[in-house]
Amino acid sequence: MTDNGLLPPNGPSAFDPVEYISGDRSSGLLLICDHARSDIPSHYRQLGLPDEQLTRHIAYDIGVRAVTLNLARRLNVPAVLSTFSRLLIDPNRGHDDPTLVMRISDGALIPGNARIDADEVLVRRERFYEPYHRAVADELEAMEEANDGRVPSIFSIHSFTPVWRGLARPWEVGILWDSDPRMAVPVIDALKQDAMLTVGDNEPYDGALLNDCMFHHGTSQGRAHALLELRQDLIADEEGVARWVDCLEPILRAQIDNSDLGVRRYYPSRTGAPLSVDAADHT
């Protein structure tokens, strides 16, 4: 392992990579939040970054933890949230994605990642990335067992910057999805009922990303899902969070009541990834 003075000792980490919110497992809806916090275990020494960099969007998705917690409580549904900064390792990327551990992010050099090697990437996967994904998978399995085999759906909560590379983004909210329309399209349609909103359909990003969190737990498993993107300036304070929770609560309640979401249904991914044998049997 490269010794740059920022990497952890070989012993186990006491840092808990997962925050779990209990709720009614029979609801059939799980909220997840991949980039909820900017925390980094102390032995990483903030990856060599000053405090102000850890308050930026490069470290976490601003505002999303509060939105997720409030929605989970309002709806009485379970939620799984990460507790570690995306700069440590990004749980919304596949194992072989070159952006799994960022060396430079939006102009900021990450000293603790600059000379990272494969061994250290594996350490971070085992201590942070894999436990988060196991928590999501375990909760989905427990929800299905608690609900007589009804397949739970997933709603993932993220946020995006108002301006990117000097260009203002016109959307207040976006829904990302790959090829399964069962949750994404009704949520988009519901949001568009508000004439004051500019709603992105696979904006500001495309939801078809091979081996990301939604591919891993949704597309490849035949579970209905959608990924929410909220503009960060709109959820940067308590008032903004409350406004969006009020907006999203009835939309998600309608999805809880949507019986079409409770079955396993496989849609070929726009990434071109092949369906598994089991998936082909269910198509």
C-alpha positions in Angstrom: 0.0 0.0 0.0 1.3 3.4 -0.8 2.2 5.4 2.4 1.3 9.0 1.8 0.6 9.7 5.5 -3.1 9.9 4.9 -4.1 6.2 4.7 -5.6 4.3 7.6 -3.8 1.6 9.7 -4.4 -2.0 8.9 -6.7 -2.6 11.9 -10.5 -2.6 11.6 -12.4 0.7 11.5 -14.9 1.6 14.1 -16.6 4.0 11.7 -20.2 2.8 11.0 -20.7 3.4 7.2 -24.5 3.0 7.4 -27.4 5.0 9.0 -30.6 3.0 9.2 -34.1 4.5 9.8 -36.8 2.0 10.7 -40.2 2.0 9.2 -43.1 -0.1 8.1 -41.5 -2.8 6.0 -44.9 -3.8 4.5 -45.1 -0.4 2.9 -43.1 -1.7 -0.1 -41.0 1.4 -0.4 -37.4 1.9 0.6 -35.7 5.2 0.6 -31.9 5.3 0.1 -29.4 8.1 0.2 -26.0 7.4 -1.3 -24.3 10.7 -0.6 -26.0 11.8 2.7 -23.0 13.0 4.6 -19.4 14.3 4.2 -17.9 12.4 7.2 -14.4 10.9 6.8 -12.9 8.7 9.6 -10.3 10.6 11.6 -7.3 8.4 10.5 -7.8 9.6 6.9 -7.1 13.2 8.1 -9.8 14.6 5.9 -8.0 13.2 2.8 -5.7 16.2 3.2 -8.5 18.7 2.5 -9.4 21.9 4.4 -12.7 22.1 6.2 -14.3 24.3 3.5 -13.9 21.6 0.8 -15.9 19.2 2.9 -18.9 21.5 2.9 -19.0 21.5 -0.9 -21.0 19.3 -3.2 -17.8 17.4 -4.1 -18.0 15.8 -0.6 -21.7 15.0 -0.3 -25.1 15.9 -1.7 -26.2 19.0 0.1 -29.6 18.8 1.8 -30.5 15.2 1.0 -30.1 13.7 4.4 -32.7 16.0 5.9 -35.1 15.4 3.0 -34.6 11.6 3.3 -35.1 11.5 7.1 -38.2 13.7 7.0 -39.8 11.7 4.2 -39.1 8.4 6.0 -40.8 9.7 9.1 -43.7 11.2 7.3 -44.3 8.1 5.2 -43.3 5.6 8.0 -41.0 3.8 5.5 -37.5 2.4 6.0 -34.4 4.3 4.8 -30.8 3.4 4.4 -28.2 6.2 4.2 -24.5 6.3 3.8 -22.4 8.1 6.5 -19.2 8.5 4.6 -18.1 11.1 2.1 -18.3 10.3 -1.6 -14.6 11.4 -1.8 -13.6 8.4 0.3 -15.4 6.1 -2.1 -18.6 6.6 -4.1 -21.3 4.0 -3.4 -23.2 5.1 -6.5 -20.5 3.7 -8.8 -19.6 0.3 -10.0 -16.4 -1.4 -8.8 -14.6 -0.8 -12.1 -15.8 2.8 -12.6 -12.9 5.2 -12.9 -14.8 7.7 -10.7 -15.2 5.2 -7.8 -12.4 7.1 -6.0 -11.9 10.6 -7.3 -8.4 12.1 -7.5 -9.7 15.5 -8.7 -13.3 16.7 -8.2 -14.7 19.9 -9.7 -11.2 21.5 -9.7 -10.2 20.3 -6.3 -7.2 18.0 -5.9 -7.9 15.3 -3.3 -4.4 14.7 -1.7 -5.5 11.5 0.1 -6.6 10.0 -3.2 -3.8 11.3 -5.5 -1.5 8.2 -5.0 -4.1 5.6 -4.1 -3.4 2.1 -5.1 -5.5 -1.0 -5.8 -5.0 -2.3 -2.2 -6.3 0.8 -0.6 -9.3 0.9 -3.0 -10.1 -2.6 -1.8 -9.8 -1.6 1.8 -12.3 1.2 1.3 -14.6 -1.1 -0.6 -14.6 -3.6 2.2 -15.0 -1.1 5.1 -17.5 1.4 3.5 -18.8 0.6 0.1 -19.8 -3.1 0.6 -21.4 -2.7 4.0 -23.6 0.1 2.6 -24.7 -2.1 -0.3 -25.3 -5.1 2.0 -27.5 -2.9 4.2 -29.6 -1.9 1.2 -29.8 -5.5 -0.1 -30.6 -6.9 3.4 -33.4 -4.4 4.0 -34.9 -5.1 0.6 -34.9 -8.8 1.3 -36.4 -8.2 4.8 -39.2 -6.0 3.3 -40.1 -8.7 0.7 -40.3 -11.3 3.5 -42.5 -9.0 5.6 -44.9 -8.3 2.8 -45.7 -11.8 1.6 -43.4 -11.7 -1.4 -44.4 -8.3 -2.6 -41.3 -6.8 -4.3 -40.3 -3.5 -2.7 -39.5 -0.5 -4.8 -36.6 1.9 -4.3 -36.5 5.7 -4.3 -33.0 7.2 -4.2 -32.5 10.8 -3.1 -29.7 13.0 -4.5 -29.1 16.7 -5.2 -27.3 18.7 -7.9 -25.5 22.1 -8.1 -27.4 25.1 -9.6 -24.5 25.9 -11.9 -22.1 23.5 -13.6 -19.1 24.7 -15.6 -20.5 28.2 -15.7 -23.9 27.2 -17.0 -27.0 27.7 -14.9 -29.2 24.5 -14.8 -32.9 25.3 -15.5 -34.4 22.4 -13.5 -35.6 22.6 -10.0 -35.9 18.8 -9.9 -35.1 15.8 -12.0 -35.9 12.1 -12.1 -33.3 9.7 -13.4 -34.2 6.3 -14.7 -32.9 3.6 -17.0 -35.7 1.6 -18.8 -38.2 0.7 -16.1 -40.9 3.3 -16.3 -43.2 2.1 -13.5 -42.1 4.5 -10.8 -40.2 7.1 -12.7 -42.9 8.1 -15.2 -45.7 8.6 -12.7 -43.4 10.6 -10.4 -42.3 12.8 -13.3 -46.0 13.3 -14.4 -47.0 14.2 -10.8 -44.2 16.8 -10.5 -45.2 18.4 -13.8 -48.6 19.1 -12.3 -46.9 22.1 -10.7 -46.6 24.7 -13.5 -43.9 26.5 -11.5 -41.5 23.6 -11.7 -39.1 22.8 -14.6 -38.8 19.0 -14.2 -35.9 17.1 -15.8 -36.5 13.7 -17.3 -33.1 12.1 -17.1 -31.7 15.6 -16.4 -29.3 16.9 -15.2 -27.8 13.3 -15.6 -28.7 10.2 -17.5 -30.1 7.4 -15.2 -28.6 4.6 -17.3 -25.3 4.0 -15.6 -23.9 0.5 -15.6 -23.5 -1.0 -12.1 -24.5 2.2 -10.2 -26.7 1.8 -7.1 -30.0 1.7 -9.1 -28.7 -0.7 -11.6 -27.4 -3.0 -8.9 -30.4 -3.0 -6.6 -33.1 -2.1 -9.1 -32.7 -2.8 -12.8 -30.7 -6.1 -12.4 -33.2 -7.3 -9.8 -36.4 -6.4 -11.5 -37.4 -3.9 -8.8 -39.2 -0.7 -9.7 -37.1 2.3 -8.8 -36.4 6.0 -9.5 -33.7 8.4 -8.6 -34.6 12.0 -7.5 -32.3 14.9 -8.1 -33.1 18.2 -6.2 -31.4 21.4 -6.9 -29.1 22.1 -3.9 -30.0 25.7 -3.3 -33.7 24.7 -2.9 -32.9 22.4 0.0 -30.0 24.2 1.7 -32.1 25.2 4.7 -35.0 23.9 6.9 -37.6 25.9 5.0 -36.5 24.5 1.7 -36.4 20.9 3.0 -39.9 21.3 4.5 -41.3 22.6 1.2 -39.9 19.7 -0.8 -41.0 17.1 1.8 -44.5 18.5 1.5 -44.3 18.3 -2.3 -42.9 14.7 -2.4 -45.0 13.1 0.4 -48.3 12.7 -1.6 -46.4 11.7 -4.7 -44.6 8.9 -2.9 -47.8 7.8 -1.0 -49.4 7.3 -4.4 -46.4 5.0 -5.3 -46.9 3.0 -2.1 -50.4 2.3 -3.3 -49.3 1.5 -6.9 -49.7 -2.3 -7.1 -47.8 -2.5 -10.4 -44.6 -1.7 -8.4 -44.9 -4.8 -6.2 -43.9 -7.4 -8.9 -40.5 -8.3 -10.2 -40.3 -7.1 -13.8 -37.1 -7.0 -15.9 -36.5 -4.3 -18.5 -33.4 -4.5 -20.7 -31.0 -1.7 -19.5 -30.1 1.1 -21.9 -26.5 0.4 -20.9 -26.6 -2.7 -23.0 -25.8 -5.0 -20.0 -27.3 -8.4 -20.7 -30.1 -9.8 -18.6 -29.2 -12.7 -16.4 -30.7 -16.2 -17.0 -33.1 -15.6 -14.1 -34.1 -12.3 -15.4 -34.8 -13.7 -18.9 -37.2 -16.2 -17.2 -39.2 -13.4 -15.8 -39.3 -11.1 -18.9 
